[in-house]
């Protein structure tokens, strides 16, 4: 099952390093621990600048068959983490939520190996969700997409072509969440 660890926004990578340091070889018992990142664009002085940031700020995902053991290990990691749940129970991700994560990770393709090499951490994984190539009609409405947005085009609630982003709404962590994904148009330099 997949579980969510919550940390302070911007401290996701620090949490992974701390977990690796505190847990040592016990870290290998969990088959997967990862952060999802997304490419996004900032417009600076009229030019597009590529930027990378967490897709889910403050969340680290863990796949484990033994959440209680993970919980006790996380207690050794000072002040940076909390498993999401209530009443002493952990919340595993629902099947649809896992499917969404898999779709985002599959959209990463070969880039996964590239960003993992940059990571310098052996056990955890970082996945980079690249900007989706989109096609727009005469009115500027997105009609087709490739990449991460392809399967979620029908869930798009807002598009910002100038900012090169869209917002999709998907069920996630027990509620409907709006998630921003980067897009690119044919001919974009960045």
C-alpha positions in Angstrom: 0.0 0.0 0.0 1.0 3.6 -0.5 1.0 6.1 2.3 1.6 9.8 2.6 4.1 11.4 4.9 3.5 15.1 5.6 6.4 17.5 6.2 7.0 21.2 6.1 6.7 22.8 2.6 10.1 23.0 1.1 11.6 20.4 3.4 10.6 17.3 1.4 14.2 16.5 0.3 15.5 17.2 3.8 13.0 14.7 5.2 14.3 12.0 2.7 17.9 12.7 3.7 17.0 12.6 7.4 15.1 9.3 7.0 18.1 7.8 5.2 20.5 9.0 8.0 18.3 7.9 10.9 16.9 4.7 9.5 20.1 3.4 7.8 19.8 -0.1 6.4 16.2 -0.4 7.7 15.4 2.1 5.0 15.7 -0.6 2.4 12.6 -2.5 3.8 10.4 0.0 2.1 10.3 -0.7 -1.6 9.5 2.8 -2.7 9.8 6.3 -1.2 9.5 9.2 -3.6 8.7 12.9 -4.2 7.0 14.0 -7.4 8.3 17.2 -9.0 6.8 19.2 -11.9 8.3 21.4 -14.5 6.8 24.9 -14.6 7.4 28.2 -16.3 8.1 31.6 -14.9 7.8 34.5 -17.2 10.7 36.9 -16.4 11.1 40.1 -18.5 8.9 38.6 -21.2 11.0 35.4 -21.5 10.0 31.9 -20.3 12.2 30.5 -17.6 12.1 26.8 -16.6 11.6 26.0 -12.9 11.2 22.8 -11.0 9.1 22.5 -7.8 7.2 19.8 -5.9 3.9 18.6 -7.5 2.6 18.0 -4.0 4.3 20.5 -1.7 4.9 19.1 1.8 4.2 15.4 0.8 6.5 12.4 0.5 5.0 9.1 -0.7 6.0 5.7 0.7 5.0 2.3 -0.5 5.2 -0.2 2.3 3.6 -3.4 3.4 4.2 -2.6 7.1 2.9 0.9 8.0 3.3 0.4 11.7 7.0 -0.4 11.4 7.3 2.7 9.2 5.5 4.8 11.8 7.9 3.7 14.6 10.9 4.4 12.3 9.5 7.9 11.6 9.3 8.7 15.3 13.1 8.7 15.2 13.1 11.5 12.6 12.9 14.7 14.5 10.0 17.1 13.9 9.9 16.8 10.1 7.3 14.1 9.4 3.8 12.9 10.2 2.0 10.0 8.6 -1.5 11.1 7.5 -4.3 9.4 9.3 -6.7 9.6 12.2 -7.5 7.7 15.3 -4.2 5.8 15.2 -4.9 4.5 11.8 -3.0 5.3 8.6 -4.6 6.4 5.4 -3.5 4.4 2.5 -4.1 6.0 -0.9 -7.2 4.9 -2.6 -6.9 2.9 -5.8 -7.9 5.9 -7.9 -5.3 8.1 -6.1 -2.6 5.4 -6.7 -3.6 5.3 -10.4 -3.2 9.1 -10.6 0.3 8.8 -9.2 1.2 6.0 -11.5 0.0 8.1 -14.5 2.1 11.0 -13.4 5.2 8.7 -12.9 4.6 6.9 -16.3 4.5 10.3 -17.9 8.1 10.9 -16.5 9.5 8.1 -18.7 13.2 8.2 -19.1 13.6 11.5 -17.2 13.2 9.4 -14.0 16.6 8.0 -14.3 18.1 11.4 -15.1 16.7 13.1 -12.1 17.5 10.2 -9.8 21.1 10.5 -10.8 21.0 14.1 -9.7 19.6 13.1 -6.3 22.6 11.4 -4.7 20.2 9.4 -2.5 20.2 5.6 -3.0 16.8 4.6 -1.7 14.3 7.4 -2.4 13.2 8.4 -5.8 12.4 11.7 -7.4 10.2 11.9 -10.4 10.0 14.8 -12.7 6.6 15.4 -14.4 7.6 17.2 -17.6 5.4 19.8 -19.2 2.7 18.4 -21.5 2.8 19.3 -25.2 -0.7 20.8 -26.0 -2.5 21.8 -29.1 -5.0 24.7 -29.0 -7.9 25.6 -31.4 -8.6 29.1 -32.9 -10.2 30.3 -29.6 -7.1 29.3 -27.6 -8.8 26.3 -25.9 -6.7 23.2 -25.4 -8.0 20.4 -27.6 -5.2 17.8 -27.4 -2.4 17.0 -25.0 0.5 14.6 -24.7 2.3 13.6 -21.6 0.9 13.8 -18.0 -2.1 15.9 -19.1 -3.2 13.5 -21.8 -5.4 11.2 -19.6 -6.7 14.2 -17.5 -7.7 16.7 -20.2 -11.4 16.1 -19.2 -10.6 17.1 -15.6 -9.1 20.5 -16.5 -10.8 23.3 -14.7 -8.5 26.2 -15.7 -6.0 26.9 -18.4 -3.4 29.7 -18.5 -1.7 29.6 -21.8 0.4 32.7 -21.1 1.7 31.2 -17.8 2.0 27.8 -19.6 0.0 25.9 -17.0 -3.3 24.1 -16.4 -5.2 23.1 -13.3 -6.9 19.8 -13.1 -9.2 18.6 -10.4 -8.8 15.0 -9.1 -9.7 13.1 -6.0 -6.6 13.0 -3.8 -6.0 12.4 -0.1 -9.7 12.0 0.6 -10.9 15.2 -1.1 -11.0 16.9 -4.5 -7.8 18.7 -5.1 -6.7 21.1 -7.7 -3.3 20.3 -9.1 -1.2 22.5 -11.4 0.6 20.9 -14.3 3.0 22.6 -16.7 2.2 22.8 -20.5 4.2 23.7 -23.5 3.1 24.9 -27.0 4.7 23.8 -30.2 7.6 26.2 -30.9 8.3 27.1 -27.2 12.0 27.7 -26.8 12.1 26.4 -23.2 
